[in-house]
Amino acid sequence: MTLDQSVMRFAGFVILLSLALATIFSPYWLWLAAFAGANLIQASFTGFCPAAMVFKRLGVKAGCAFQ
């Protein structure tokens, strides 16, 4: 699995988790989904992604988007 795949899977998991928590507990959990979406948009423009940095330190091999 590449770094790109890891970041996209993690972002998808965070968004789905946020939706589940908002349904079960409180709609304030939707702010987590909004943060994940905003971070994805920001990363597409700047190439800076904190999750990519963490996965890189964990030894996930680089893909073509986050190097």
Residue pairs with C-beta under 8 A, 6 or more apart in sequence:
1 60
2 60
2 61
2 62
2 63
3 52
3 55
3 56
3 60
3 61
3 62
3 63
3 65
3 66
4 63
4 64
4 65
4 66
5 63
6 51
6 52
6 55
6 60
7 43
7 49
7 51
7 52
7 55
7 65
7 66
10 51
10 55
11 36
11 39
11 40
11 51
14 32
14 33
14 36
15 33
15 36
15 37
17 32
18 29
18 30
18 31
18 32
18 33
18 36
19 29
19 30
19 33
21 29
21 32
22 28
22 29
22 30
22 33
39 49
39 50
39 51
42 48
43 49
43 52
43 66
47 65
47 66
49 66
52 66
56 62
56 66
